[in-house]
Amino acid sequence: MVLYLIGLGLGDAQDITVKGLAAVKRCSRVYLEAYTSILTVGKDKLEEFYGKELILADRDLVEQGAEEILRDADTTDVGFLVVGDPFGATTHSDLVLRAVHAGIPYKVIHNASIMNLYNFGETVSFVFWTETWKPESYFDKICKNRAMGLHTLCLLDIKVKEQTIENMMRGKKIYEPPRFMTVAQAADQLLQIIQRRREAGEELGVTEETVCVGVARLGSDDQVIRAAPLRELASCDLGEPLHSLVVTGKLHPLELDLLKVNAQQGALDGVKMADSSTFIS
């Protein structure tokens, strides 16, 4: 029997592949990974379309209860559903390794993911800042990508089933409301870093005028793509999650033309050249 890792794509229930849907229907037990990303439809809509009951797999189950997911997978087919592509997070690779060590065969059924991008450098992750913790190492990676003419995909923080430090210390299973970082919040972080580094006299690889692209609910019927200078994205509202941010590098003329289609009127009128010096000050 087999452990199936099945990508669901980016939008809604119908984005699963034909092969993936056939695998779901074969499985006696199907888990829906529910903390590294979300679809634009709920669990009930997926169950209706797949014709199969789904078990929500939160962070605790995936990272600490993998044995439960793999239970009986040597005698019956078990499915593990992942938004996007199954290997979009290292946690899913760990599940495969656990299956291998347990002697359980596995199959991966890939699907579209926001990670499947061309001419992109190293992907970076933004986290929600606190009063005492404001990491900015991702900024250097963005600048390094831009120096090579590459775009940067910025994955924005998701806080699902998170506990306060107080509740963790007291052992209370009380969770905070879900939070999803917006493009505006990510852009504001970048602007704060730019201001601090400019005051420190550093050479900047990204400025307020750097062309960036805000993406919301990619793959869904109501997806939004907004291209604008970074300073403008800090005040944009792209609506419901999930959001991602792209910091451009060297733009091909066709890329620039496509970005202008997704820009507010006049936002990119001053951008005419396709070489990276247009964007690096």
Backbone bond lengths (Angstrom), bond angles and torsions (degrees), N, CA, C in turn:
res aa  C-N    CA-C-N  psi(-1)  N-CA   C-N-CA  omega(-1)  CA-C   N-CA-C  phi
1 M - - - 1.459 - - 1.530 109.53 -
2 V 1.335 117.63 173.66 1.462 120.39 -165.70 1.523 112.21 -137.17
3 L 1.356 115.60 144.39 1.458 121.97 165.45 1.520 106.73 -93.36
4 Y 1.324 116.71 118.06 1.463 121.54 178.09 1.523 109.93 -98.22
5 L 1.323 116.72 127.52 1.465 122.33 168.80 1.516 106.42 -104.55
6 I 1.328 116.44 114.72 1.459 121.44 -167.71 1.530 110.43 -120.40
7 G 1.326 116.50 120.64 1.457 120.92 176.14 1.508 111.06 -77.91
8 L 1.330 116.51 139.66 1.463 122.05 -177.13 1.524 113.60 -102.39
9 G 1.340 117.37 -3.32 1.459 118.76 -175.48 1.515 111.64 79.43
10 L 1.316 116.31 -162.72 1.461 120.26 -168.47 1.525 115.75 -109.61
11 G 1.331 117.78 -21.69 1.454 118.13 -169.30 1.507 115.61 -102.48
12 D 1.334 117.24 -85.62 1.456 120.24 -174.68 1.520 110.90 -133.58
13 A 1.328 116.77 -164.70 1.462 121.43 -173.74 1.522 112.58 -59.26
14 Q 1.319 117.82 -33.04 1.459 121.08 -174.36 1.525 113.79 -79.23
15 D 1.331 118.18 -1.71 1.459 120.45 -179.76 1.528 113.35 -81.16
16 I 1.316 118.58 -8.96 1.459 120.77 176.40 1.530 108.89 -63.43
17 T 1.335 117.52 147.31 1.457 120.06 179.12 1.530 110.13 -76.08
18 V 1.326 115.83 163.24 1.466 120.67 176.80 1.526 109.65 -60.15
19 K 1.328 116.24 -43.61 1.466 120.65 178.72 1.526 110.99 -63.03
20 G 1.341 115.98 -40.44 1.458 119.92 179.67 1.516 112.41 -65.08
21 L 1.329 116.86 -41.99 1.460 120.93 179.95 1.528 110.93 -65.07
22 A 1.332 116.88 -39.80 1.464 120.22 177.92 1.517 110.40 -62.35
23 A 1.338 116.84 -39.07 1.463 120.43 179.17 1.522 111.07 -66.30
24 V 1.340 116.47 -41.98 1.468 120.57 178.55 1.524 110.21 -57.55
25 K 1.309 116.56 -44.78 1.470 120.72 -177.43 1.529 111.80 -66.39
26 R 1.335 117.64 -24.60 1.471 120.87 179.14 1.520 112.74 -79.98
27 C 1.330 116.41 -22.11 1.461 120.53 -171.34 1.533 111.69 -76.71
28 S 1.315 114.68 143.10 1.465 119.68 175.90 1.523 111.17 -84.56
29 R 1.327 116.64 -20.72 1.465 121.53 -179.81 1.525 107.47 -145.81
30 V 1.345 116.55 131.97 1.460 120.26 -176.25 1.527 109.65 -131.03
31 Y 1.335 115.77 125.60 1.466 122.22 178.75 1.523 109.70 -102.83
32 L 1.321 116.19 143.35 1.455 122.66 175.10 1.520 108.50 -113.27
33 E 1.334 115.94 108.25 1.474 120.21 179.20 1.526 108.50 -64.42
34 A 1.325 116.79 126.84 1.464 120.37 -166.53 1.521 114.05 -128.95
35 Y 1.346 117.52 31.38 1.465 115.06 178.36 1.523 114.63 -139.46
36 T 1.326 120.49 -18.71 1.465 118.83 177.64 1.524 112.14 -87.56
37 S 1.334 117.11 -18.69 1.456 120.84 177.65 1.526 108.68 -165.48
38 I 1.335 116.18 174.11 1.463 120.98 178.01 1.529 109.31 -140.89
39 L 1.325 116.35 155.65 1.453 121.65 170.47 1.525 108.59 -92.69
40 T 1.340 115.31 174.98 1.461 119.20 -179.98 1.521 111.70 -86.39
41 V 1.323 116.95 -0.93 1.461 121.02 176.47 1.520 109.18 -122.63
42 G 1.319 116.48 159.21 1.453 121.28 -176.56 1.518 113.15 -85.77
43 K 1.333 114.44 173.87 1.457 122.66 -179.95 1.524 111.88 -56.74
44 D 1.328 117.08 -37.78 1.460 119.83 -177.58 1.524 112.08 -64.32
45 K 1.333 117.18 -37.22 1.463 120.83 178.53 1.526 110.95 -67.46
46 L 1.326 116.25 -38.05 1.465 119.84 177.47 1.524 110.48 -64.90
47 E 1.323 115.79 -44.08 1.470 119.84 -179.72 1.522 110.97 -61.94
48 E 1.319 116.06 -39.76 1.461 119.96 179.96 1.528 111.05 -63.99
49 F 1.334 116.32 -42.85 1.465 120.29 -177.43 1.525 111.55 -74.06
50 Y 1.336 117.42 -40.64 1.456 120.94 -177.65 1.523 112.53 -78.77
51 G 1.333 116.49 -20.93 1.454 119.41 -175.14 1.514 112.22 68.03
52 K 1.316 115.89 34.06 1.462 120.61 -175.04 1.531 109.56 -148.93
53 E 1.327 116.34 137.90 1.468 120.34 175.37 1.519 109.52 -72.68
54 L 1.324 116.08 138.04 1.461 121.44 -178.81 1.526 110.67 -112.22
55 I 1.329 115.09 144.98 1.463 121.77 176.78 1.525 107.73 -106.75
56 L 1.328 117.75 120.45 1.463 120.41 178.86 1.527 110.55 -67.63
57 A 1.324 115.37 129.87 1.467 121.19 178.69 1.521 108.37 -112.08
58 D 1.341 116.81 101.14 1.462 120.32 179.38 1.524 109.92 -85.37
59 R 1.331 115.39 -177.84 1.462 120.11 -176.11 1.527 111.97 -57.09
60 D 1.343 116.88 -44.34 1.461 119.80 -178.24 1.518 111.79 -59.73
61 L 1.328 116.61 -43.65 1.460 119.90 -178.18 1.525 111.29 -67.13
62 V 1.321 117.21 -44.97 1.461 120.43 -176.33 1.518 112.03 -68.95
63 E 1.336 117.02 -42.55 1.457 120.19 -173.57 1.523 113.19 -89.37
64 Q 1.340 116.80 -26.24 1.462 118.52 -176.57 1.525 112.95 -119.32
65 G 1.325 116.52 -14.85 1.463 119.08 -177.15 1.510 113.24 -120.95
66 A 1.333 116.18 35.01 1.461 119.92 -177.94 1.522 111.99 -59.30
67 E 1.322 115.77 -29.59 1.469 119.02 -179.97 1.522 110.97 -60.89
68 E 1.330 117.07 -35.22 1.458 120.61 178.62 1.532 110.94 -67.32
69 I 1.348 116.26 -40.32 1.465 120.00 178.30 1.528 110.29 -63.02
70 L 1.328 116.14 -39.29 1.461 120.99 -176.53 1.530 113.11 -84.77
71 R 1.325 116.75 -4.34 1.471 120.12 -177.69 1.526 111.25 -56.15
72 D 1.325 115.43 128.22 1.467 123.36 177.60 1.526 114.07 65.44
73 A 1.346 117.89 9.58 1.463 119.18 -179.57 1.524 112.06 -70.12
74 D 1.338 116.67 -8.71 1.468 119.97 175.38 1.530 111.41 -85.77
75 T 1.337 116.39 -9.31 1.463 119.77 -179.48 1.528 113.06 -124.61
76 T 1.326 117.34 -9.93 1.462 120.92 179.71 1.518 109.43 -149.55
77 D 1.324 117.52 154.74 1.461 120.83 179.54 1.524 110.71 -75.58
78 V 1.339 115.68 132.94 1.461 122.62 178.54 1.528 108.11 -124.68
79 G 1.335 116.75 134.38 1.460 121.32 -179.78 1.516 112.21 -108.05
80 F 1.325 115.56 144.57 1.465 122.26 177.33 1.517 106.42 -131.57
81 L 1.330 116.48 108.71 1.461 122.72 -173.87 1.523 111.12 -93.65
82 V 1.338 115.23 134.76 1.459 121.22 -177.04 1.527 108.95 -130.56
83 V 1.321 117.30 130.00 1.460 120.71 175.03 1.529 108.98 -64.21
84 G 1.333 116.51 135.01 1.456 120.68 -175.99 1.514 109.70 81.49
85 D 1.320 116.60 -130.05 1.462 122.65 179.30 1.521 109.53 -107.45
86 P 1.335 118.97 145.44 1.469 120.56 -176.54 1.519 115.14 -57.15
87 F 1.332 117.43 -29.55 1.454 118.81 -176.76 1.525 112.91 -100.56
88 G 1.328 116.09 29.83 1.460 120.25 176.20 1.521 113.26 -78.15
89 A 1.350 117.72 -8.96 1.470 121.83 178.87 1.529 108.82 -141.26
90 T 1.329 116.21 144.33 1.464 120.49 -177.27 1.525 112.60 -64.30
91 T 1.335 116.52 -26.09 1.467 120.77 178.77 1.522 111.05 -56.03
92 H 1.314 117.16 -36.82 1.453 120.69 -177.03 1.526 110.58 -73.22
93 S 1.316 117.01 -32.54 1.468 120.18 174.18 1.519 110.29 -64.24
94 D 1.314 116.39 -37.42 1.465 120.89 178.56 1.524 110.80 -62.80
95 L 1.335 116.88 -38.74 1.460 120.35 178.79 1.529 110.57 -63.47
96 V 1.330 116.61 -39.47 1.466 120.66 177.40 1.522 110.35 -62.57
97 L 1.326 116.61 -44.67 1.469 120.30 -179.80 1.526 111.29 -62.07
98 R 1.318 116.76 -39.07 1.465 120.03 177.69 1.529 110.64 -64.06
99 A 1.340 116.18 -38.25 1.460 120.09 178.02 1.528 110.37 -64.87
100 V 1.317 116.56 -43.56 1.467 120.82 179.43 1.522 110.59 -60.98
101 H 1.325 116.95 -45.94 1.468 120.89 -179.82 1.527 111.97 -64.10
102 A 1.334 116.00 -27.23 1.466 120.24 179.21 1.529 111.99 -89.40
103 G 1.343 115.86 1.18 1.453 119.55 179.09 1.521 113.73 75.04
104 I 1.323 116.79 24.40 1.465 121.65 -178.63 1.531 109.16 -100.52
105 P 1.336 118.42 122.21 1.466 120.45 177.08 1.524 110.39 -64.02
106 Y 1.313 116.28 150.74 1.466 119.80 177.66 1.522 109.98 -139.06
107 K 1.316 115.47 154.42 1.460 122.49 173.45 1.517 108.91 -134.61
108 V 1.328 115.80 139.88 1.464 121.64 179.26 1.522 108.82 -109.94
109 I 1.316 116.55 127.64 1.462 122.02 176.89 1.528 107.26 -113.32
110 H 1.315 115.74 106.20 1.460 121.34 -171.62 1.530 111.60 -77.72
111 N 1.323 114.57 165.52 1.461 121.15 177.54 1.524 108.32 -155.85
112 A 1.313 115.63 175.98 1.462 120.84 179.93 1.521 110.37 -64.23
113 S 1.328 115.47 143.57 1.459 121.63 179.16 1.514 108.70 -144.67
114 I 1.310 115.95 153.16 1.469 119.04 175.72 1.521 110.87 -65.44
115 M 1.346 117.31 -13.63 1.459 121.43 178.06 1.527 111.99 -78.52
116 N 1.345 118.18 -14.67 1.459 122.01 -177.32 1.524 109.89 -84.02
117 L 1.316 117.20 77.84 1.454 121.47 -172.23 1.530 111.39 -128.51
118 Y 1.319 116.04 152.91 1.465 123.16 -177.55 1.523 110.18 -104.27
119 N 1.336 115.32 143.67 1.461 122.06 176.07 1.526 112.61 64.09
120 F 1.324 115.64 33.55 1.451 121.27 178.51 1.518 110.21 -110.53
121 G 1.335 115.46 144.33 1.448 120.80 174.09 1.514 110.85 -88.94
122 E 1.329 115.67 -153.54 1.467 120.64 -178.70 1.528 110.59 -62.69
123 T 1.325 115.25 133.37 1.465 121.23 176.47 1.523 109.95 -75.61
124 V 1.323 117.27 142.49 1.463 121.06 179.02 1.522 109.53 -121.97
125 S 1.322 115.16 160.61 1.463 121.91 179.05 1.523 110.13 -121.71
126 F 1.324 116.16 134.17 1.463 122.54 174.02 1.531 108.09 -99.26
127 V 1.331 116.32 141.79 1.461 120.83 175.40 1.527 109.22 -119.95
128 F 1.322 115.78 155.81 1.462 119.47 174.29 1.533 109.18 -64.01
129 W 1.325 116.66 128.09 1.456 120.67 175.95 1.530 110.55 -76.61
130 T 1.327 114.33 155.41 1.456 120.87 170.64 1.523 107.97 -119.34
131 E 1.318 116.66 179.15 1.463 119.85 179.07 1.525 112.05 -63.15
132 T 1.322 116.60 -30.28 1.465 120.68 -174.32 1.521 113.82 -111.79
133 W 1.327 117.47 -2.00 1.473 120.15 -175.92 1.521 109.42 -138.68
134 K 1.332 115.63 107.52 1.454 121.07 -178.47 1.529 109.66 -133.42
135 P 1.329 117.05 72.82 1.469 120.70 -178.63 1.524 111.33 -65.62
136 E 1.325 116.27 145.21 1.454 119.71 179.74 1.521 112.56 -140.91
137 S 1.340 117.18 22.54 1.459 120.40 -179.64 1.528 112.14 -62.90
138 Y 1.342 116.56 -26.21 1.464 119.38 179.85 1.521 111.78 -63.48
139 F 1.344 116.85 -26.19 1.465 120.67 -178.72 1.525 110.52 -62.00
140 D 1.329 116.39 -40.81 1.463 120.32 179.78 1.527 111.26 -65.75
141 K 1.329 116.49 -36.03 1.463 120.06 178.43 1.531 110.84 -67.37
142 I 1.341 115.93 -38.33 1.465 119.72 177.14 1.526 110.21 -62.58
143 C 1.334 115.74 -44.15 1.467 120.10 179.90 1.528 110.98 -63.96
144 K 1.321 116.70 -38.66 1.470 120.81 178.50 1.522 110.38 -64.16
145 N 1.324 116.93 -42.85 1.463 120.11 177.17 1.523 110.88 -60.56
146 R 1.332 115.72 -45.25 1.470 120.03 -177.64 1.524 111.92 -65.41
147 A 1.325 116.24 -33.95 1.465 119.97 177.86 1.526 111.10 -63.31
148 M 1.330 116.40 -25.30 1.471 121.62 177.36 1.530 111.71 -96.10
149 G 1.335 116.13 5.59 1.453 120.23 179.26 1.512 114.10 80.36
150 L 1.347 118.04 12.34 1.461 121.59 -174.68 1.525 111.91 -99.42
151 H 1.313 115.60 147.51 1.453 121.51 174.38 1.534 109.18 -77.94
152 T 1.332 115.80 162.74 1.464 120.93 179.07 1.524 110.22 -127.28
153 L 1.324 115.67 123.45 1.460 120.88 171.63 1.521 108.71 -86.00
154 C 1.322 116.34 124.40 1.459 121.91 179.49 1.535 108.65 -108.81
155 L 1.316 115.78 115.45 1.456 121.45 177.42 1.522 108.33 -87.87
156 L 1.317 116.81 130.04 1.461 121.00 -172.05 1.525 111.25 -101.50
157 D 1.308 114.95 146.15 1.463 123.04 -169.34 1.528 113.18 -59.10
158 I 1.325 114.30 142.97 1.465 122.99 173.75 1.525 107.31 -125.19
159 K 1.301 117.07 126.02 1.461 121.38 177.03 1.532 108.28 -115.87
160 V 1.313 115.92 102.45 1.457 121.98 179.83 1.521 108.46 -125.13
161 K 1.314 116.40 130.65 1.459 123.12 -179.68 1.525 110.90 55.82
162 E 1.320 115.87 47.37 1.462 122.59 177.88 1.525 109.98 -95.62
163 Q 1.327 115.76 147.06 1.459 121.81 178.74 1.523 110.42 -110.74
164 T 1.333 116.53 151.10 1.450 120.06 170.70 1.525 108.16 -72.60
165 I 1.335 116.15 158.35 1.471 119.90 178.37 1.531 110.29 -59.85
166 E 1.337 116.03 -38.37 1.466 120.44 -179.75 1.523 111.25 -61.41
167 N 1.316 117.06 -47.25 1.464 120.12 -179.77 1.519 112.02 -67.68
168 M 1.322 116.83 -34.10 1.467 119.86 176.76 1.517 110.69 -64.36
169 M 1.347 116.48 -43.78 1.461 120.98 -178.57 1.524 111.27 -65.95
170 R 1.317 115.95 -32.53 1.469 120.01 -179.46 1.518 112.83 -88.02
171 G 1.338 115.36 -2.99 1.462 118.86 179.12 1.506 113.97 71.99
172 K 1.332 116.74 22.13 1.462 120.71 -179.13 1.523 110.21 -89.85
173 K 1.327 116.66 128.19 1.460 121.75 178.60 1.538 109.74 -84.12
174 I 1.331 114.58 61.49 1.459 121.37 178.00 1.522 106.96 -112.22
175 Y 1.333 116.75 127.34 1.447 120.55 -172.66 1.534 111.65 -114.89
176 E 1.314 114.44 148.12 1.452 121.63 178.42 1.537 109.66 -77.36
177 P 1.336 117.47 155.91 1.465 120.04 175.67 1.525 110.18 -60.28
178 P 1.331 118.05 147.48 1.471 120.54 178.80 1.529 111.44 -59.55
179 R 1.334 115.39 143.58 1.462 120.91 175.48 1.525 109.03 -131.56
180 F 1.326 116.17 140.15 1.450 121.52 179.86 1.526 108.03 -130.13
181 M 1.323 117.13 121.50 1.461 120.06 -178.71 1.523 110.46 -65.61
182 T 1.317 115.70 139.70 1.464 121.56 178.90 1.527 110.54 -98.31
183 V 1.313 115.33 164.02 1.465 120.79 174.88 1.520 110.27 -58.83
184 A 1.326 117.12 -41.15 1.470 120.79 -179.89 1.529 111.12 -60.71
185 Q 1.335 117.49 -41.52 1.462 120.44 179.26 1.526 111.34 -66.53
186 A 1.322 116.71 -39.98 1.465 120.26 178.33 1.517 110.97 -65.77
187 A 1.331 116.74 -43.00 1.459 120.54 178.83 1.526 110.89 -62.62
188 D 1.328 116.45 -38.88 1.470 120.11 178.83 1.530 110.97 -63.36
189 Q 1.343 117.15 -39.44 1.467 119.50 175.75 1.525 110.76 -58.68
190 L 1.326 116.61 -47.32 1.461 120.38 -179.96 1.527 111.47 -60.04
191 L 1.318 116.94 -41.46 1.460 120.27 -179.67 1.526 111.48 -64.30
192 Q 1.327 117.08 -38.20 1.466 120.51 177.37 1.526 111.05 -65.29
193 I 1.338 116.24 -40.73 1.468 119.56 178.62 1.523 110.36 -65.34
194 I 1.327 117.28 -42.90 1.461 121.60 178.95 1.529 110.29 -59.02
195 Q 1.325 116.56 -44.20 1.463 120.51 -179.31 1.523 111.18 -63.12
196 R 1.349 116.61 -44.49 1.473 119.81 -179.63 1.526 110.93 -63.28
197 R 1.309 116.77 -43.06 1.463 119.92 -176.33 1.530 111.86 -73.38
198 R 1.310 115.89 -32.70 1.470 118.36 175.48 1.527 109.74 -64.64
199 E 1.331 117.40 -42.99 1.466 121.08 178.69 1.516 111.82 -64.53
200 A 1.348 115.84 -26.28 1.470 120.16 178.31 1.528 111.75 -85.44
201 G 1.325 116.05 -0.35 1.459 120.42 176.89 1.516 114.45 80.59
202 E 1.307 117.37 17.47 1.468 120.29 -178.69 1.523 111.20 -80.76
203 E 1.344 114.93 150.90 1.461 120.46 172.65 1.530 107.92 -75.10
204 L 1.314 116.17 134.01 1.462 119.72 -173.05 1.525 112.03 -102.81
205 G 1.333 115.93 130.96 1.462 121.29 175.43 1.508 112.16 -92.39
206 V 1.323 116.32 -11.46 1.459 123.13 177.12 1.522 107.11 -138.18
207 T 1.321 117.50 137.37 1.457 121.06 177.93 1.525 109.90 -129.44
208 E 1.322 114.63 179.43 1.467 120.08 178.63 1.531 112.31 -62.16
209 E 1.324 116.59 -21.87 1.470 120.64 -177.38 1.520 113.10 -94.99
210 T 1.315 117.26 -1.52 1.471 120.07 178.93 1.529 109.89 -60.28
211 V 1.311 116.39 132.03 1.466 120.57 179.56 1.526 109.55 -73.70
212 C 1.324 115.72 126.13 1.463 122.15 179.82 1.530 109.00 -128.86
213 V 1.310 114.65 163.57 1.465 120.00 -179.24 1.523 108.88 -128.87
214 G 1.320 115.91 121.08 1.457 121.30 174.70 1.525 109.63 -93.59
215 V 1.315 115.91 134.53 1.465 121.40 -177.68 1.520 108.93 -127.07
216 A 1.314 116.96 132.89 1.467 121.30 178.23 1.524 110.09 -132.67
217 R 1.325 115.16 132.12 1.478 122.98 175.22 1.519 112.03 55.30
218 L 1.329 116.00 44.53 1.463 121.82 -176.90 1.524 111.16 -56.02
219 G 1.320 116.08 131.68 1.451 121.31 178.64 1.511 114.66 94.23
220 S 1.335 117.80 -11.07 1.462 121.50 -179.94 1.525 109.96 -93.13
221 D 1.305 116.24 167.41 1.461 120.37 -179.48 1.521 112.50 -65.23
222 D 1.323 117.25 -25.36 1.466 120.21 -178.89 1.527 112.19 -109.46
223 Q 1.334 116.46 29.29 1.458 119.08 179.02 1.524 110.35 -60.63
224 V 1.338 115.32 151.11 1.459 121.74 177.91 1.517 108.42 -128.78
225 I 1.322 116.71 132.59 1.461 122.66 174.93 1.515 107.13 -126.90
226 R 1.335 117.25 122.45 1.468 121.66 -176.33 1.523 109.39 -128.49
227 A 1.314 116.48 118.59 1.460 121.73 176.97 1.517 109.24 -103.70
228 A 1.337 116.10 134.82 1.470 120.03 -177.63 1.522 108.50 -170.84
229 P 1.325 117.36 164.07 1.462 119.25 169.85 1.527 109.62 -59.28
230 L 1.312 116.49 150.21 1.459 121.99 -176.21 1.524 112.22 -51.62
231 R 1.323 117.30 -42.76 1.468 120.70 -176.63 1.530 111.82 -59.63
232 E 1.331 117.60 -31.29 1.462 120.26 -179.05 1.524 111.85 -78.78
233 L 1.341 116.63 -32.83 1.466 119.21 -179.87 1.526 111.58 -67.15
234 A 1.320 117.28 -21.58 1.463 120.40 179.90 1.525 112.31 -66.86
235 S 1.316 117.48 -15.13 1.465 120.06 179.80 1.526 112.54 -118.99
236 C 1.335 116.86 11.86 1.463 119.00 -178.11 1.534 110.57 -88.68
237 D 1.314 115.31 153.97 1.461 121.77 176.98 1.524 107.67 -121.81
238 L 1.317 116.06 108.09 1.462 120.61 -178.14 1.524 112.23 -97.67
239 G 1.318 116.93 6.56 1.464 119.41 174.19 1.519 114.14 86.63
240 E 1.321 115.41 -150.56 1.460 122.46 -172.51 1.526 111.99 -65.26
241 P 1.349 117.40 160.62 1.468 120.76 177.33 1.535 110.52 -71.74
242 L 1.323 114.19 168.22 1.442 131.57 5.21 1.523 109.92 -93.55
243 H 1.341 116.76 149.45 1.450 122.09 177.75 1.524 110.83 -113.76
244 S 1.320 116.12 151.82 1.456 123.16 170.27 1.519 108.03 -139.98
245 L 1.331 115.72 161.47 1.462 121.26 -179.38 1.520 108.79 -129.81
246 V 1.331 116.30 137.96 1.460 121.33 174.25 1.523 108.04 -118.09
247 V 1.331 116.17 126.31 1.468 121.94 173.55 1.523 106.30 -100.09
248 T 1.325 116.62 118.41 1.458 119.53 -173.54 1.525 112.32 -74.37
249 G 1.330 113.98 154.34 1.460 121.72 173.24 1.519 108.41 -111.20
250 K 1.325 116.00 -120.89 1.460 120.56 176.96 1.521 108.60 -82.12
251 L 1.313 116.69 120.86 1.455 121.40 -175.88 1.529 111.80 -98.62
252 H 1.312 115.53 127.27 1.462 121.42 171.37 1.533 107.80 -70.92
253 P 1.319 118.61 149.31 1.468 119.82 179.64 1.521 113.67 -53.56
254 L 1.336 118.10 -36.15 1.459 120.33 178.53 1.518 111.23 -69.34
255 E 1.348 115.79 -37.06 1.465 119.04 176.69 1.520 110.11 -62.57
256 L 1.329 115.88 -42.62 1.460 120.29 -179.39 1.530 110.91 -63.53
257 D 1.336 116.12 -41.07 1.460 119.32 178.21 1.520 111.36 -62.09
258 L 1.349 116.79 -40.90 1.462 120.34 179.07 1.524 111.17 -67.09
259 L 1.333 116.07 -37.80 1.460 118.89 178.58 1.530 110.95 -63.43
260 K 1.316 116.86 -37.87 1.463 119.56 -179.63 1.529 111.45 -65.03
261 V 1.328 116.16 -28.56 1.461 119.75 175.86 1.526 110.30 -64.22
262 N 1.352 116.20 -32.98 1.456 121.24 -177.26 1.522 112.88 -101.24
263 A 1.320 116.60 17.63 1.470 120.85 178.86 1.515 109.82 -104.53
264 Q 1.322 116.24 152.53 1.455 119.34 171.54 1.521 107.98 -66.11
265 Q 1.303 116.13 152.30 1.459 121.09 -174.64 1.525 111.12 -52.81
266 G 1.331 115.48 122.35 1.459 121.19 176.72 1.508 115.32 85.85
267 A 1.329 118.72 -8.38 1.465 120.70 -173.08 1.520 112.52 -63.16
268 L 1.334 117.44 -33.24 1.463 120.72 -177.00 1.522 112.52 -115.11
269 D 1.317 117.36 19.71 1.466 120.12 -176.52 1.520 112.60 -60.62
270 G 1.328 116.83 -30.49 1.461 119.36 -178.23 1.507 114.25 -82.38
271 V 1.315 117.22 -6.27 1.461 121.37 -178.33 1.517 108.25 -95.25
272 K 1.326 116.43 111.09 1.466 119.71 -175.74 1.523 112.46 -125.53
273 M 1.297 117.72 -24.08 1.463 120.37 -176.66 1.506 109.93 -95.14
274 A 1.312 116.14 153.98 1.471 120.52 -177.79 1.503 111.72 -104.63
275 D 1.342 118.08 0.95 1.470 116.09 -178.69 1.513 109.79 -92.47
276 S 1.347 116.00 156.41 1.460 120.92 -169.02 1.513 113.01 -65.49
277 S 1.326 118.12 -18.44 1.463 118.62 179.85 1.522 111.68 -65.60
278 T 1.334 116.43 -18.18 1.452 119.85 175.85 1.525 111.43 -62.95
279 F 1.344 114.71 -28.67 1.465 118.65 -169.88 1.532 113.16 -113.00
280 I 1.325 117.36 -9.92 1.461 118.91 -177.50 1.514 109.08 -110.71
281 S 1.314 115.28 120.22 1.458 119.18 -178.32 1.527 109.35 -94.84
